[in-house]
Amino acid sequence: MKINVSLYNSRTNDLAIVIDLLRASTTISVALNTFKRIVPINDIDEAIKLKEKHNAILAGEIKSSDFDVSNSPVQISNYAGDTLILKTTNGTKVLENIKQRNSEVNILVGASINAKTVAQKALDIADNEIELVMAGRHQRFTIEDCIGAGIIINEMVNISKEKNIYLELSESAKASKIISNNSNIIKQLINTSHSADKLRYLGFGEDIEICSLINKIDTVPIYKNNYIVSLD
């Protein structure tokens, strides 16, 4: 099984795992504990229309009376319903980019909080290639997404040893894996990242703690037919 890590765009025709550690992929993973489905959307006006159509909760990083809650795993956990409309800066764009390039690609959403179960499902579903796609920030590298990818890769390596699965890691996958081997380094790099600094400034410091948790939930989000749902 080939394992690769890329930024913003994906080349795989097999299976992709989208990672936006702070905060979209963590929020999505948490939200599926209380929502049946999530609609990722990039256009604000369209998001508002969908909110009215589905009588849904609208979440995003936009300060507007039309939005019910921020893209916050802490805040989202206080809401429940059939449908959550989610507008984010980076993560939802990456999901759309991958699906537009190849509608047949299997797309999972991964974070450190569900790393082990995402790794397991990815290895079960993929035929010969898994690409971990870092959302980044405005198409630029972010250390927290690299760490998120590395945590999932480390879980894949552990599973592959147990099940005798051969993994071929690209250089980017090896680099992500190496910097994610030490829990103290993981915490330090996430806490000192630009994204974490911005979240603290905006008053979302508690989100950083939630987004740094490892293997605390078993939800595996999958993006298909324009919805994100929990993979059975």
Residue pairs with C-beta under 8 A, 6 or more apart in sequence:
1 123
1 126
1 128
1 129
1 130
1 160
1 165
1 166
1 167
1 168
2 128
2 129
2 130
2 167
2 168
2 170
3 129
3 130
3 132
3 153
3 156
3 167
3 168
3 169
3 170
3 173
4 12
4 129
4 130
4 131
4 132
4 170
4 172
4 173
5 131
5 132
5 133
5 134
5 146
5 149
5 153
5 170
5 172
5 173
5 175
5 176
6 131
6 132
6 133
6 134
6 172
7 133
7 134
7 136
7 139
7 140
7 141
8 94
8 97
8 133
8 134
8 135
8 136
8 139
9 94
9 97
9 98
9 101
9 133
10 16
10 97
10 98
10 101
10 105
10 131
10 133
11 131
12 105
12 129
12 130
12 131
13 102
13 104
13 105
13 129
14 105
14 106
14 126
14 127
14 128
14 129
14 130
14 131
15 105
15 106
15 107
15 108
15 122
15 125
15 126
15 127
15 129
15 130
15 131
16 98
16 105
16 106
16 107
16 108
16 130
16 131
16 132
16 133
17 107
17 108
17 109
17 110
17 118
17 122
17 130
17 131
17 132
17 133
17 149
17 152
18 25
18 91
18 94
18 95
18 98
18 107
18 108
18 109
18 110
18 133
18 135
18 223
19 25
19 109
19 110
19 111
19 132
19 133
19 134
19 135
19 145
19 148
19 149
19 152
20 26
20 88
20 90
20 91
20 94
20 111
20 134
20 135
20 145
21 111
21 112
21 142
21 144
21 145
21 147
21 148
21 190
21 211
22 142
22 144
22 190
22 193
22 195
22 196
22 199
22 207
22 208
22 211
23 71
23 72
23 73
23 88
23 199
23 204
23 207
23 211
24 71
24 86
24 88
24 90
24 91
24 92
24 135
25 91
25 109
25 110
25 111
25 135
25 148
25 221
26 73
26 111
26 112
26 113
26 207
26 210
26 211
27 59
27 71
27 72
27 73
27 76
27 86
27 88
28 38
28 40
28 86
28 91
28 109
28 221
28 228
29 73
29 109
29 110
29 111
29 113
29 114
29 217
29 219
29 221
30 73
30 76
30 77
30 113
30 210
30 217
30 219
31 38
31 59
31 73
31 76
31 77
31 79
31 84
31 86
32 38
32 219
32 221
32 228
32 229
32 230
33 77
33 217
33 219
34 76
34 77
34 79
34 80
34 81
35 57
35 79
35 80
35 81
35 82
35 83
35 84
36 81
36 82
36 83
36 229
37 82
37 83
37 84
37 227
37 228
37 229
38 83
38 84
38 85
38 86
38 221
38 227
38 228
38 229
39 50
39 54
39 56
39 83
39 84
39 85
39 86
39 226
39 227
39 228
40 86
40 87
40 88
40 91
40 92
40 95
40 96
40 223
40 228
41 47
41 50
41 85
41 86
41 87
41 92
42 87
42 92
42 93
42 96
44 60
44 62
44 64
44 87
47 58
47 60
47 85
47 87
48 58
48 66
50 56
50 58
50 85
51 57
51 58
51 66
51 85
54 82
54 83
54 85
55 83
56 81
56 82
56 83
56 84
56 85
57 68
57 69
57 79
57 81
57 83
57 84
57 85
58 66
58 67
58 68
58 69
58 85
58 87
59 67
59 68
59 69
59 70
59 71
59 72
59 75
59 76
59 84
59 85
59 86
59 87
60 67
60 70
60 71
60 86
60 87
60 88
61 70
61 71
61 87
61 88
61 89
62 87
67 87
68 79
69 75
69 76
69 78
69 79
70 204
71 86
71 87
71 88
72 204
72 207
73 207
73 210
73 211
74 204
74 206
74 207
74 210
76 84
86 92
89 137
89 138
90 135
90 136
90 137
90 138
91 109
91 135
93 135
94 133
94 135
95 107
95 109
95 223
95 228
98 105
98 107
98 133
99 105
99 107
99 223
106 125
106 126
106 222
107 222
107 223
107 224
108 118
108 121
108 122
108 125
108 220
108 221
108 222
108 223
108 231
109 118
109 221
109 222
109 223
109 228
110 118
110 119
110 122
110 132
110 148
110 149
110 152
111 118
111 148
111 211
112 147
112 148
112 151
112 152
112 186
112 211
112 212
112 213
112 214
112 215
113 210
113 211
113 213
113 214
113 215
113 216
113 217
114 215
114 216
114 217
114 218
114 219
114 220
115 148
115 151
115 152
115 154
115 155
115 214
115 215
116 155
116 215
117 215
117 217
117 218
117 219
117 220
118 152
118 155
118 220
119 152
119 153
119 155
119 156
119 159
120 155
120 159
121 220
121 231
122 130
122 152
122 156
123 130
123 156
123 159
123 160
123 163
123 165
130 156
132 149
132 152
132 153
132 173
132 176
134 141
134 142
134 145
134 146
134 148
134 149
135 142
135 145
136 142
136 145
137 194
137 195
142 193
142 194
142 195
143 189
143 190
143 193
144 189
144 190
144 193
144 195
144 196
144 211
146 175
146 176
146 179
146 180
147 176
147 179
147 180
147 186
147 189
147 190
149 173
149 176
149 180
150 175
150 176
150 177
150 178
150 179
150 180
150 181
151 180
151 186
151 214
153 169
153 173
153 176
153 177
153 180
154 177
154 180
154 181
155 215
156 167
157 167
157 177
159 165
160 166
160 167
169 177
179 185
179 189
180 186
183 214
186 212
187 212
190 196
190 208
190 211
190 212
191 208
191 212
196 208
199 205
199 207
199 208
200 208
219 230
220 230
220 231
221 228
221 229
221 230
221 231
222 228
222 229
222 230
222 231
